[in-house]
């Protein structure tokens, strides 16, 4: 779990690093509106951010990928060095985040990525998910996992965020469930699909993803799909993203990351 000071009642300190004063101010203003009591530390680039890290700890860093005197990946490494044993999420914001994600250029020092085309309001929601997560009561997740042991643990993580979970064992069962709602007023039948890649039966999680996007015609906002995978193969991961996965969750799932990614996709879908 991330060791954030706000969990002990302190106001969160969020560092925003971007070469554009306008972008820093826009992000900062939205964060102040979204997170009561937040302290925003605005930095122009790598050197400025490193000096601020040396001066005082922060709870989260949002950084542009390209900085006037370096890049966000260098900053992520410096954040790790400055934080020591304390985990500080680092979010890299880029208009080219998807291609970097697909090419797996982001290092292990980067906690997550964000596509700046989604807008500053969505970025504030994303950051809030890490700093001060808020449940979405009764949000409905269709969860596909053939291991009952794994499913039990993951379901508890989601239900701890007040989500309602429908668990099925196969891609075939998931497709049958979605098909039952296809032409009705309650379509698509769930707010988000969370699926493992490798499943028992004829179809895989990849097949389910393709069916959701192509056969049912549900876009990423209409029905977000998060794919859980323990597969470190780069080509397989890229294939999932290109097939329409909103994001990947690495197995075994870390509870804070799973909750943050799930809640963010749900909030993003609600903005459409």
N, C-alpha and C positions, 0 to 999 in steps of 0.2 A: 504494500500500500504506500502511496505517496505521503511523505511526512510534511504536510502543509501546516503552517503556523495558524491558519484560520480555524483549523479544527480545534485548537485550544482557545479560540475566542478572539485572536488577534486579527486586525484588519489585514487583508491580503495586499502584498506589494507585487505589482506586475510591471515588468520592464518591457517597453515597446521600442524596438530598434528599427529605424528606417531612415534612409537618406533624405526623404521628403518631409519637410516640416508640416505640410498640409496633411499628409497621410498620418503622421504621428498624432497630430491634433485631432483628426477625425476619429481615429481608433481610441485615443484617450478619452474623448468626450463621450463616446458610446459606452465605453467601459464604466465611466463614472455614473452614467445613467442606469446601467445594468447591474452594477455591483456596489451596493451601499458600503461606504467607508473605504473603498479601494484606494490605494495610493499608486498612482501611475508614474513610473520613472521613464521619461522620454530620452532616448539616446540617438545620436545622428549616425553612428557607425561603430565599428569594432573597438577602436581605442576608447571611445567614449563609454561604451558598454562595459568594457573590462575595468575601467576606472570606477564605474558605479558598483560593479560586483565586489571590488576590493573594499569599497566604502561601507557597504551594508548588504546583507542577504536579501534575496527576493524569493517569491513563491512560484513565479512562472515567468518565462521569457517568450515574447512573441517577436520574431525577427524576419525581416525580408531576406530572401535568398541571396540577393545581390546587394552589397553594401559599398559605400564610397571607398572604404579602405580595406575591404576583405569580403567575406561572405558569411552567410548564416551558419554554414557547417563549421567554420573556424570558431565562431562564437559558441556554438553548441559544445565544442570541445572545451573551451575556456570555462563555460558554465559548470561542466562536470568537474573540472579541476578545482574551481572555487568552492563548489558545494560540498566536496568531500563525500562523507557518507550520507548526506542529506540529499534526497532526490528532488530535483527541480525540473518540472516539465519544460521542454523547449519546443515551441511550435514554429515551424518554418512556413512563412507566407510567401506565395509566389504565384504569378500568372501562369507559370509553367510547371506547377506542382504535379499534375497528372503524369506528364512525360518523365519527370524525375522519379516519381513513384514507380512507374512501369519499368523504368530502367534500373530501379533499385540503387539510385545514386545517393539516397539519403543514408547517412551513417547511423550506427547504433546509438550515437549521442543525441540524435533527434527523436523526440518522443512522438511527434505527429506532424502532419503537413496540413496546409489549408490553401484552397484555391481562392485567390483574391477576387476572382470574378464573382464569387458568391456575395461579396459586399461586406461592409464594416459591421453591420448589424448582426449578420450571421457569424462573423469572426468573434464578436463579443459573446454571443451565445456559446460558441465553441470554447472560448477561454473560460467562461463561467462554468462550463461542464467540468473542467479540471479543478478550478479554484473553489467553486461553491456549487456542487451539483444539486439540482433540484429535481425531485421525482416528477413524472408525468402520470398522475393517477389513472389507472385503467387503460393505459396504452397497451394495445394488443399485439403481441409478438407470436408469429408462427415459427416454431423452433423445430428444426429437423436434425435429429441425432440418433444413431442406431445403438449407441452405448447408453444403457439406462443409468450406469454409474456416473458417467460424464454429464448426462442430461440432468440428473438430480442436483449436482453441484452448480451447474450453469443456471438452471432454473431458479435456484435459491438466490443467486446473484441478481437476476432480473427482478424477481419478486420482492427483493429487498428495496428496489427502486419503485415499488408499487405497480409494476407492470403485470398485465394479465398474460399468461403464457399458455399457448396450445402446443403441446409436444406431440410430434409424429415421428415414426421410426424410419421412414423412407421418403425418397423424392416422389415416388408414385403416390404415397399417401398425401403428401403436400400438394401435389397437382390436383388430386381428387378433391381435396379441401377447397382449393382456390376455384376449381371449376364449379363447385356447388354454389358459389357466390357470384359467378362471372357475369350474369345478366341481371342481377338483382340490385336493389337500391343500396345494399350493404357492401357492394363490391369495393375493393378487392377481397374483403373478408378478414383482413388483418392490416395493421399499421406498418408492420415491418416483418421481413423474413430473415431469420438467422439460421444458417445451414452449415453443416459440416461438408467437406468436399467428398470424402470417401464414405459411401453408404452401402449397406447391404441391399441387394436387389439389382435390377437391370440398369437403373439410372443413378448417376452421381449427382453431387451438389452442383457441379458445372452444368449438367444437363438441365437441372431444375432452374438454374439462373438463366440459361438460354431460353427456356420455355416461358419464363416470366416476362422476359424482355421482348421476345419475338412472337410467340404464339398468343400470349395474353395481351401483349402490347402495353404493358405497364412500364412507364419510364421511372427514372431514379427517384423523382419526387413523389410520384403516384404510389409506388410501392418500393421503398428502400430495401436493398438486400445486402446484408453483411455476411461474409463468408469466413468461417473459422477453418484455419488450416495449420497443420504442423509440417507441411511440405515446404522445405527450404529451396526447392527448385525454382530458379528465377523465371524460366519460361512458363512454368505452370502458374506462378503468381501473376505474371503479366497477362496470361491468357484469361484469368478470372476477371481482372480489372477491365480488359478490353471487351469482355463479354457482357459487361454492364454491372459488375459488383460496385456498390457504393464505396466499400472499403473492405479491408481484410483484418481479421483478428487472429493473432498468432496463438496457437495452442502450446502449452496449457494456458488458458485465458487468465490474465491478471484482472482481478475484479474491478479496480478503478478504471482501467483502460476499456474493458468491455462495457461498463456502465456509461462512460463518457461518450464512446463512439455510438452506442445505441441511442442514448438520449439526444445527442446532437443530430443524428439523422432524423429522428422523430420530430424535433423542433424545426429542422430545415424543411421537412416535408410539409409541416403545418404553415410555413410561410408562403407556399406556392399560391 
